[in-house]
Amino acid sequence: MDCEYVIDTYAWIEYFKGTTVGQVAKHYLEGNSSATPSIVILELERSLLRDIAEGNETKDGARKKTEYVKSVSTIIDLTYESSIKAAQTDQEMRKKIKNWGMADSIVLATARNLNAKVVTGDEHFRGLADAVLIK
């Protein structure tokens, strides 16, 4: 698969909010070959459901956003092999970065597997050669 960027939840949320950081993310989300790990869909959907419950989003609006992600980015499912790589990545990164999360490991392992860079604003990725930190 030809992919330059793996998009993290942070980038998608900022993009959909229309923030300044979201405008920076737009460059990586539109017009480039990108992939989005399925764990990011879970996190994005969780965020959208919270927004619906708080009255800040409609069900139709949330559905359109997740469908948009699917239409512009290749969704990468967690497989047996990628689970093993993510676990190894998790062990490596938890030694280096405080509060490193399993979802971060899945995203980073996906990017490494695709020889791509993670697009994120998550501070856990600061200083990693595998990441483009948008701020």
C-alpha positions in Angstrom: 0.0 0.0 0.0 1.3 3.4 -1.0 0.7 5.7 2.0 2.6 8.8 3.2 0.6 9.5 6.4 -1.2 7.7 9.1 -3.8 10.0 10.6 -4.3 10.0 14.4 -7.5 10.8 16.2 -6.2 14.2 17.3 -5.8 15.3 13.7 -9.3 14.2 12.7 -11.0 15.8 15.7 -9.2 19.2 15.1 -10.0 19.0 11.4 -13.7 18.5 12.0 -13.8 21.2 14.6 -12.3 23.6 12.0 -9.6 24.8 14.4 -6.3 26.4 13.3 -4.6 23.1 14.0 -7.3 21.4 11.9 -6.4 23.7 9.0 -2.8 22.5 9.3 -4.1 18.9 9.4 -6.1 19.5 6.3 -2.9 19.5 4.2 -2.2 15.9 5.2 -5.8 14.7 5.1 -6.8 16.0 1.7 -4.8 15.4 -1.4 -2.3 12.9 0.0 -2.4 9.2 0.4 -3.4 8.6 4.0 -4.4 5.7 6.2 -6.4 5.7 9.4 -6.1 2.8 11.9 -9.5 1.3 12.9 -8.7 2.2 16.6 -8.9 5.9 15.4 -12.4 5.3 14.1 -13.3 3.9 17.6 -11.9 7.0 19.3 -13.4 9.4 16.8 -16.8 7.8 17.1 -16.6 7.9 20.9 -15.8 11.6 20.7 -18.7 12.2 18.3 -21.1 10.3 20.5 -20.1 12.4 23.5 -20.7 15.5 21.3 -24.2 14.2 20.4 -25.0 13.6 24.1 -23.9 17.1 25.0 -25.9 18.6 22.1 -22.9 19.8 20.2 -23.4 17.4 17.2 -26.2 15.7 15.4 -26.4 12.0 14.6 -26.5 12.8 10.9 -23.5 15.1 11.2 -21.5 12.5 13.1 -22.3 9.8 10.5 -21.2 12.1 7.7 -17.9 12.7 9.5 -17.1 9.1 9.9 -18.2 8.3 6.3 -15.9 11.1 5.1 -12.9 9.6 6.9 -13.7 6.3 5.2 -14.0 8.0 1.8 -10.6 9.9 1.9 -8.4 7.6 3.9 -7.8 3.9 3.8 -9.0 2.2 7.0 -6.4 -0.2 8.4 -7.8 -2.9 10.5 -6.0 -4.5 13.4 -4.8 -7.9 12.4 -3.0 -10.6 14.2 0.4 -9.5 12.8 -0.3 -5.8 13.5 -1.4 -6.6 17.1 2.0 -8.3 17.7 3.8 -5.3 16.3 1.7 -2.9 18.4 2.5 -4.9 21.5 6.2 -4.7 20.8 5.9 -1.0 20.1 4.0 -0.5 23.3 6.7 -2.2 25.3 9.3 -0.1 23.6 7.5 3.3 24.0 6.3 2.8 27.6 10.0 2.7 28.6 10.6 6.1 27.0 7.4 8.1 27.3 5.2 8.5 30.4 1.5 7.7 30.0 2.0 6.2 26.5 -1.2 4.5 25.5 -2.1 1.3 23.7 -3.9 3.3 21.0 -0.8 5.3 20.4 1.1 2.0 20.0 -1.4 0.8 17.4 -1.2 4.1 15.5 2.7 4.2 15.6 3.0 0.5 14.7 0.7 1.1 11.7 2.8 4.0 10.5 6.0 2.0 10.9 4.5 -0.9 9.0 3.5 1.4 6.1 6.8 3.4 6.2 4.6 6.4 6.8 4.5 9.3 9.3 1.8 9.8 12.0 0.0 13.1 11.7 -1.0 14.1 15.2 -0.9 16.9 17.8 -0.6 14.4 20.6 2.4 15.4 22.7 3.3 11.7 23.2 4.7 11.8 19.7 6.9 14.8 20.1 10.4 14.2 18.9 9.6 11.0 17.1 11.0 10.7 13.6 7.9 8.7 12.7 5.6 11.7 13.4 4.5 15.0 12.0 3.4 17.1 15.1 0.8 19.6 14.1 0.2 22.5 16.4 
